[in-house]
Amino acid sequence: MDKIYVGSGKEKKFDNGGSLISVTLSLDDLLREYNNHGFMSNRGDRKIKITVGTRRSVGEYGDTHTVTMDTWHPSDYMKPAAISIISDAITEGPGPDDDIPF
């Protein structure tokens, strides 16, 4: 199965030997793939699994890590759950000339 890329990361190394990986995720990609690979816990929490991997070479923008959707589905204690993607449309409330009963 092809990997589903949902983000990237950059590793920052410190003088004391420590390091951090800063990850940027694409919310649009996560929401789009959630319906196929997301699941719901027994408590009703919507969840996804992601995998962070080290790139073989540094990317064009300095990325050192990839973030992919983990497509494994838990079977016994969790069930798939769909999510609705919210539209970008913004509904406006009543304007100043609208007749409000109070």
Secondary structure, 3 states (H helix, E strand, C coil): CCCCEEEEEEEEECCCCCEEEEEEECHHHHHHHHHHHCEECCCCCEECCEEEEECCCCCCCCCCEEEEECCCCCCCCCECCCCCCCCCCCCCCCCCCCCCCC
